[in-house]
């Protein structure tokens, strides 16, 4: 078994929570430094992802990095063969952080000091309480109170923030963070990616339906 295969096995088994794969294929467990991170399933990776991350990297002056969580709150872990298949898409392009961190709060703990590049729809789900797990304050007093506050304060402690790509809606309007009810105390955690730099146009689901992106 190669050292790289051994590290990937450790991630899948839960022995480690972070594995960074560099563009040339080298693997290590150090957190990405000064990174702007685009998280997703990347099934497949498409030019919209690449354009968004490139635009976010230009605007922030940070190193671009993709992130795939092999675990999800309501799905089984991604199997090793599928992880390896998705990794081949990034060869020679940018680093990929493989994690066991399905939420941004968990990602921020593994990659402190990072900026997360997200789309408008994801940004719109950051603040409504209904998108967060519900805790019983008697059984879990550490999570009592607002789940939004807990998540945002954790992100702030980990020195993380978001850069948001807008989206053209069916109403013909380009939607930005100005269209989201962001609590005043968290507005500093979000920055807008200008429409002139990036405009969302295609999704991975659409490409999969067309058979695009499969090796």
Order of alpha helices (4+ residues) and beta strands (2+ residues): alpha-beta-beta-beta-alpha-beta-alpha-beta-alpha-beta-alpha-alpha-beta-beta-beta-beta-alpha
